[in-house]
C-alpha cells in the first residue's frame, strides 16, 4: 500500500483519464455507430457525416474514422493496465 497522498493522486489521475476518454470518444464512437446504423441519414438511408465533409476528406472518411478510434482504443488499453497495476490502491 502506498501513502494516502499517493493513493488520492492515483484516484484523481484515473478519474481524469476516464473523463477525458469519455469526452474525446463521444464523436468518434457516434460516427462509427452512425456508419453501420445511420441515425443521421442523408435521406436515402446512408450516413450523413461524410456528405458534410469537404470532398477530399469525404473520400477518406473510413481512414479518418479509424484514425479517430485507434487512439481511443490505445488509451483504453493503457487505462486498463493502469487500473490493473494500481487496483488495490484504487479500491480504497
Secondary structure as UniProt FT lines:
FT   HELIX           4..36
FT   HELIX           49..52
FT   HELIX           55..58
FT   TURN            59..60
FT   HELIX           61..85
FT   HELIX           87..90
//
